[in-house]
Amino acid sequence: QVHLVESGGGLVQPGGSLRLSCTDSGSIFRMSPVMWYRQAPGKERDWVASITSVGTTNYVDSVKGRFTVSRDNAKNMVYLQMNSLKPEDTAVYYCNLGGKWRNYWGQGTQVTVSS
């Protein structure tokens, strides 16, 4: 089974930084790619970044150069370091394993970028 837990969100001023975390207690997590998504109010959930089990990363163009995804398989953790945050980054952020686990979502973590 998959039980994803996101954390690390909060209120930050434009230009600020946050680090989000995603974890799961099972062994599937460390062997799986992990995707970050976000959903702003009234909008669809959009893909933001991905990391494979061996650390290859990809990003949506709007966050390239500002966000960095990383993982620590020994701790069953995936991180999303978000720098130079903008108001348009405001959303609930979720992680997901994709594939046969794509329907398993955590509760998400709220990121609000506002002055």
Buried (B, 14 or more C-beta within 10 A) or exposed (E): EBEBBBBBBEEBEEEBEBBBBBBBEEEBBBEBBBBBBBBBEEEEBEBBBBBEEEEEEBBBEEBEEBBBBEBEEEEBBBBBBBBEBBEEBBBBBBBBBEEEBEEBBBEBBEBBBEE
